[in-house]
């Protein structure tokens, strides 16, 4: 089983390692909600996800619902019963060990930020770069 939760620990979850898929989403809705250039989503049957704590639900579109921690604001889950009945997406970066679940695809690349395609060309630092 994989475990995860929000930043403050008010919401914890458990899910199986066998999922339907794990994709990095570049859509503007995900970017805006997460405040990040992309969001990783692990999809599984909703009944396979065990949650402790009570997430807050935000109606992000006509059918889309984003669930997050009301205490610290961490985005956790996405459901859309119209398009994906019985399924739930888990923000994979909220896993305790996200490296255990590598992504298998990038989706909504039509909305990808142009500079995301050249990240490997940027200088890299194991921690913060030196001042100056």
C-alpha positions, 0 to 999 in steps of 0.5 A, a space after each residue: 500500500 501507498 500512503 500520503 497526506 496533506 502538509 499539516 497531517 490533518 488528512 491522511 490516505 492509503 491506496 494500492 500500488 496498483 493504479 489505473 495510470 499516473 500522468 503529469 497534467 499540464 492543463 491550466 486548471 491544474 496549474 492554477 489550482 496547484 500553483 505549479 507548472 504541472 500536477 501529477 495525478 494517480 488514478 484509481 477506483 474511488 473505493 480503493 482509496 481510504 481517507 482519514 480526515 475530511 477534505 474540503 470540496 471545491 467545484 472547479 468546473 461544471 462537473 469537476 471537484 477538487 478536494 483539499 485540506 481546509 487547514 493547510 490548503 494542500 490539494 489532494 484529490 480530483 473527481 469528475 463523475 460525469 467524465 470519470 465515474 467511480 474513479 478518483 485522481 490523487 495528487 501524486 506529490 502528496 504521497 509519502 514516497 512519490 518516487 515509488 510511483 513514476 509517471 507513465 505519461 504527460 497529458 494536456 500538453 497542448 496547454 503545457 508552458 513552453 519553458 517546461 520543454 527545456 528544463 533539462 537545460 537549466 543549471 541544477 543545484 542540490 540545494 539552494 544556489 550560492 548567493 550572488 
